[in-house]
Amino acid sequence: MTATFFFKSAMSKSKIVEGVFAINKPPGISSAQVVRDLQKAFNPSKLFAPWLEAEKANRSRESHNQRFRRRDKRQQVKIGHGGTLDPLATGVLIAGVGKGTKQLQGFLECTKAYEAVVLFGVATDTYDREGKVVGRAPYAHVTRESVEKALAGFRGKIMQKPPLFSALRIQGKRLYDYARGGEDLPVEIQERPVEVKQLDIVEWLDGGRHQYEWPTEEMRLESEKTAAAKVLQIDAVKEEDDEQANEKRLDVEKVLLKSGTKRKRSMDNEDDLVYDKKLRKDDPELVMSGGLQSLGEERELGPPGRSSPVVPSARVQSPTGSEAAPGPPAIKLRMTVTSGFYVRSLCHDLGKAVQSLAIMSELIRTRQGDFEIGKNVLDYDDLAKDEDLWGPRVEKMLHDWNELSVAEGDRTKCVTEDEHEVTKLRPEECL
C-alpha cells in the first residue's frame, strides 16, 4: 500500500474503510452524542458507502432468527468509542468504525494524559462544577506550596475511591442509580489500586484572578445541607490543627444516598459497542468511565500547556460567614494515569489533603494510547464541513491505524511511557 493511499480514490466505491481513529470532543455534550454525530456525518458519505453496501449484503444472508435478535435494525455505519469523557470535558475520544469497534476494549486499558483545573473551597455531590453544593470550607490558607506538598501523596501507586456519581456497578447496578434513587449501597464503595505516573502543577491561579467560579445550585432541602455540613465536618477542619485535621475523612456518600435528591441530568449510558468481557452474551451491559450527561454552555479549558486567561472573578462570601473575600484559588494540573483513575476523585481528595474542599472545574484529555491532541486527532468542528475536507483526513487516520496493526500485531494492547512497555490489564480493572 503506497504512501499516497489516502489521496487516491478517497471516495472509491470498492474500498471498504474501517478501523480506529480519534476525535477532539467539545465541551457540553456526551461521548455518546459524539458517536451519534459521527454516524450522522458518515452515513450519507461517499467514503463509507462501500462499508454500508457490504453490511447490507451481510445482513441479507442472515437467518430469520439473527435478524430478529439484532438490537439495531437501522442501516448505518457501526461506530463505538473507547472510553467516556464527562460532558464538561474536552479532548481525545477514541472512535472505532466497523471491525475497529472490536478493538475498543483495549483503549479502556490505555495510559491517559489529562490537564485539569482544581477549584478550592467547595464540595459537590459529583466532585465537579456540574454538581450540587454540599459544603464549603476555608481556602485562604491554601497556597501553591501546600498543594505541591500534598500532591506528593498522590503520585505513584495509590488507592483511590471512585465518586458516588459514577458508572461503576455494585451487584450489577450503577452507583449513580443508587444515588438518584436514594438507596443504600449494599456494600461500601471500595478503594481501588491506580497509578499516577506523572502529576505536575502547570499554573497556580490566585483567587480573584481567574474565571473559575463555584457552582450556585445547592442541595434541595435545608436538612440535606445541614446533614452534609455535619458529615463534611467543615467546622472541625477549620478549628483543628493540621495533624488532627489530616485524620478527618470528609465523606458525603451516606448523606447523598439518604437524601434521594433527583438529578436534572441523565447519565451517559448509551455507550454502544464497548462491553464488559465478563458479562453474558445475552446481557451486553455497557462499560463507561463515569460520564455525567449535561446540557448548557461550558467553558473550554483550551490547548494543553497554554496559560489560563486572567479574568477577575466575583468576590464570594467567606465560609466563616462574615465579609466578602477574594475568590478561591485554583490550580491547573497535568497528569498521566493508568486505567480506572478518576480525575474528579483526585480533585476532591486534594481539597481534603490541604484542609479545605475542592472540585474539578475543567478537564481535557490530551492523550490516550497513541492518539494525542495536536498530532493525530480529528477536529469535531470538521464534521459540519464538506466531506471533501474531513473525508481524506478520516481515511488517512484509519489507514495509518491499519498499517500499524499489521506492523505491530495486537493493537488492543496499549503502550505506556515506561520505555514503550506493553501493558495488558485485566478487564475488571477497566472502566
N, C-alpha and C positions, 0 to 999 in steps of 0.2 A: 504494500500500500504506500503510495507516494506521499511526499510532504504537502503536495497541493490537493490532497484528498478533499478537504473541506471547501475548496474553491470550485472544484469541478462538479458540475451537475448537482448542485446543492439541493435542488428540488426534483431529483430523479424519481421516476415512477417505479423503478425496480429496486432501489436500495432501501432496506429496512434499517432505520436508525433507532437505537436504543442503548441504554447504559445508565451512567450516573454522572450528574453534574451538580453545581451548587448555585444558589441564587441568594442575593442580598435582601433579606426580609426587612420591610419597612416597619416602623412602629405603628401600633394601633390596630393591627389585625392579627388573627390567629395563624398558626402554622398550617392548619387545615384549610384556611381560606386561601393561603398562597397556593396550595395544591389545586384548589378549585380554579384559581385564576390561571394557573399554568394550563390546565385542561381546556379552559375557555379559549386560550390562545392557540393551543396545539391541535385541538380537534378539527378546525376547518383549514389547517395549514397544509401547504404542499409538502413540506418536509416530512410530516408524519402520515401522509396519505397512504404510502405503501404499508406502513405498520397496521393501519386500520383495515386495509384490504386483506392483509394476511390474517388478522384477527377475525374478520368476517368469515373467511374461508375455514378457519379452525372451528368456529362455532357451528358452522353448517354441518360439520362432521360429528358433532357431539350427539350423544344419545338423548332421548327424551328426558330421562332422569337427570342427566348432567345439566341440561338447560333449565330444568325445574329447580335444581338446587342452587343455581347461580344467584348470588345475592344481588348483584347489579346487572341488570339485563340491558342497560344502555350501551350503545356502541360508542365508546370514547377511549382516548389514549389512557393506558394504565399508568398511573403516577402515584408514588408514595413519597414520604420523607423519612429521613433517618435521624430524628431527634428533635423534639419540640422546643421551640423558643417561646417564652412568655410573650403575650401580645405587646407589652410595653417595650420589649427588647427588639434590637435590630441585629443584623449580621448574617453569618453563614448558616444557610439552611440547605442541607443535602437533599437532593431530589433524585429518585430513581424512575426510569422510564422503561416500560416493558419488562424484559428479563432483569434489568437493573434493580427492580424492586426486591428481588430475591437476595440482594447483597446489602440491603439497608440495615439488617440486624447488626452487622459488623460495625457500622458507624455509631451505634449506641455505645460501643465499647471503646471508641477512639478517645485519645487525649484531645482536650479542647482548650482554647485560649479565650479569655474574656477581658474586657475592660468594664468596670462598674463604678458608679458613684454611690457612696455611702453618706447618708444624711443623719446627723446625730440628734438626740433629744426626744425622739418619739418612737413608739412601737405600734404596729398594726397587726391585725389578725392574719394577714397574708405575708407579713415581713417585707412588703414593698409599698410604694406610694399609692397603689390602687386599692389598698385595704381600708378597713375602718380603724380609727384610732382607739387603742385600748389602754394607752398610758403615755405619760410624758415624764421626763427626768431632766435634772440639771445637765448643762453641757458647757458651762463657762470654763470648767477645769480641763476640758478635752483639748489637747494640743497635738501637734504633729509628732512630737517626741513621745507622748504617752501612747499614741496609736501605733507608732513604729515599734515600741517595746511590746505592745500587746500582739502585734502581728507575728512575732516570733513563735507564739504558741499555736499558730495556725499553719505553719509550714511543715512539709514532710508528711509522714503517715500519721493521720489523726482519726479520731472518731467524731462523726457528725450526725446530729439528729435532724431528719428531714422536717420541713414545715408541715403543720397540720393541713393547710390548704395545699395539697399536692396530689398527684395522681397515683401514688403508690397504693398498693392494696393490702388490707389486713383481712384475712379469711375471705378473699375474693371480692371485697368491696373497697372502693376507692376512699382514701382518707377524707377528701373534700365532701363526699357523700355523707359520711358520718357527721361532719361539721355542719353541713347545711341542714341536716335533719335533726340536729340537737341530740344525737345519740351518743351513748357512752362507747368508747372504744372497747372491744372485747379484750384487748391486751394493750399494754403501753407501747408507744412508738419507740422502737429500739434505735440506738445509735448504730451507725454503720461505718466500716472502715473505708476511708477515701485517702487519696494522696494529693497533696498540693506541691507540685514540682517547682513552681515559681510564684511568688507573691510580693509585689513591689508597689510602693507609692509612686504614682505618676505626678500627682499635683495635690497640694493642700489648698483648700478654699476657705478663707476666713468668713465667719458669719457676717451677713450683711453685704457681702461682695460676690455673690453668685446668684443664679436664677432658681435654685432648687428650694422648694417650699414643702412644709408639712402638709399631709392630706387634711382636708377640712371635714370629712364625714366621720362622725362619731358613732360609737355603738348606740343602738337604738334606744335602750332603756337606761335610766339613771342607775338602776340597780345593777345592771350589767357593768357599767363603767366603774361603779364603786367596788364591785367584786373583782373586776380586772385590776384596779389600782391596788387592792389588797393583796392579790396574788403576785402582782409585779413588785410589791414592797418598795415602792418608789421612795417613801419617806425614810425607810431603813437604809436604803442605799445612800441617801443624801446625808444622813447623820453619822453613820458609822465610819470607822477608819478603813483604810484600804484593805488591810488584812481580813477584817471581818466581812467587808462588803464583797470581796472576791469569792466568799463562800456562798453568796446568795444566788439562787437559780431563779431567774425571772421567767417562770413558766406559765403561759396563758392558756394552755390547751384545755384544761378542765373547765375553765370559765367559758371558752368558746363552745365547747361541746354542750354544756348545760344550758347555754343561752338559746341555742337553736336559731340564731339570727339568720335570716334568709339572705342569700347573696343576690344582688341585682344581676350580676353577670352569670352567664352559663359557662361551663368549663369546656376546654378544648378537647372534647372526647371523640373527635371524628378523624383520628389519625389513621387512615386506611393503610393497609398493606404492611404494617410493622407489628409483627405478632410476637408474643412471648412463646419461646420454643417449648416451654414446659406444659402449655395448655393443650387440651384435646383438640383434634382436628375439627370436631363439630362444635367447638366453643372458642372461636378465634377472637378472644378478648384482646384489646389493643394495648400497646406499650407506649407510654408517654413519659415526658420528663417534667411533668408538673406545670404545664402551661395553664394560665388562667385567662379565659376569654373576656375581652372587654371592648367597649366602644368608646369613642370620643377622641379628641385631639391629644397627641402625645408629643413630647419634645424628643428629638433625636440626639443621641449622645455625640455624634459627629465622628469624623475619621479617627482611627486609632492614633494615639500619640499627640493629637492636637490639643492645645490648652483650651479649657472651657472659657466661654466669654464671661467677662467680669461685669455683672449686672447687679446693682444694688437691690437686695431683696427686702421685702417688707419686714419691719420690726415685729417681733412676736412677743406675746405675753410670757414673762418669765415663769418657769414651772413653780417657783416659790409663791406666785400669785400676787406680787407687789407691783412692780413697774415694768414698763416695756424695756426690752434689751435688744441688742443687735441679734440678728437671726442666727440660728445654729450653724456651726461649721460643717463642712462636708469634705470628703476626700475621694479622689479618683484612684482606683487600684487597677493594677494589671496582674493577671494570674494565668497560670497553666495548670490544669487539673485533670484528674482521671475520671472515668465513668462513675456516675452515681453522685457526683458532687452538686450541691445546691448553693448557688451564689447568694440566694436570699437568706439561707441559714447562716452563711458566713457573715453577712451584714448584721443580722440580728445578734449573733453571738459576739461579734466585735463590739457592738454597743454595750453589752453587758460586761465585756472584759475591761472597758475603760470607765466603769461605774456610771454608765448612762444608758441610753437606749438608742437604737438605730434602725433604719430601714434602707432597702435598696431603692434608689431613686432613678437610676438609669442603668442600662446594660446593653453591651454589644458583644456578640460572639465574633471574634476576629479570625479564628481559625478552628477548623475541625478536620482532623486527619490531614490529608494532602491539600485541602482547599483553604485558601486564605484571601481575605479581603484585599483588593488592590492587585491581585495576581491572576486568579482563575475563577472568579465568581461573577455570575450574570447580574446586571443591574435590574432590579424589579421594574423600574420605570420603562425599560426597553420593551416590556410586554405590550404596552399600549401603542407602540410604534409599529411601523410596517414590518412584515415578516422578512423583507429583504435586509433589514438591519439585524434582528435578533436570530433569524434562521441560521445564517452561516456561523454565528458565534456559538449557538447551542450545538450545532452539528460538530464543530471543532472540539468542543469540550467533551462530547460523547465519544468522538473518535479518539481523542487523547486518552480517555479513560480505558477504552477497549484495547488500545495499544499497550498501556501499562498492565492491563490484566493478562495479556498474552506474555509479556516480558517477565512479570513478577509472580505469576501464578495466582494464589488465593488472595484476592483483593478484599475479602471480608475481614482480613486481619489489618490492624492499623499500626502505623509507625509512630513510635514515641520519640521524644527528644533525647533519650539516652543512647547515643551512638546508633540511632536507627534500629533500636531493638524492637523486634516484632512481639507485641504483647497480645495475648488472647485471654479475655476474661470469661468467667462463667456467665451464662445467661441470667442467673439470678442476681448478678452484680450490676446489671444494666438497668437503665431507666426506660 
